[in-house]
């Protein structure tokens, strides 16, 4: 009876790479084949515009920026708000065990997160501001999104003269470059203090099926030095506190983490276990 009532995880691991992968070991295919498919129910599809227009009326500063969709194609913030953040988001899902099929009608922007280990072997965790739109006050790992604009992509309808393999390599490298940018902006440490990131997998939260790619990064600064730099972080408005915690303390914080970040911790622990066998 206890097993039957056990709480299911708030995340699903879509890809696990416990040995950690470098940029040369990760490949990306940027193709229209992976674009979002409009939902056949017209009223549900029309709700995307209705929800977005309502959000803009409430907050004129909202910007319909481009992001990469998981399985690596483009999407915009408007479609994310209208599908994944739609109160009816579950109706956009297809009944399938195949994740790309299940989420083919949702925006599913690919976020990213970094498990950062300090020189004194602590892990960096941020507490989100109460003013942010998603998961206010929750604990998260530093991160954000890879940005298509950083590599000159504004649409998946690329110039016919552009080499697809060249574009794929640029998108793949942006996955790694973006997590360094996010860490520098969110916690204020200099880029030179960070190791090259290694990719450890992709987690998707159960709630509104949002995925995130996770990376492991070492920082050559200790906890006290990072705390001091955090006060000058460029993106400090998104969070209110920075914590450096042990692995055991980190596990105690998971109930206050979004599901995809709980999955990020699970990916990190798989990496830790794999290193024990090396």
Helices and strands as residue ranges (DSSP letters): E 11-21, G 23-25, G 32-34, H 42-58, E 66-69, E 73-76, H 77-82, G 89-92, H 99-102, E 111-117, E 123-128, E 139-140, E 143-145, G 148-151, H 164-187, G 191-193, E 198-205, G 207-209, E 211-218, H 223-230, G 236-238, E 239-245, H 247-252, G 254-256, H 259-276
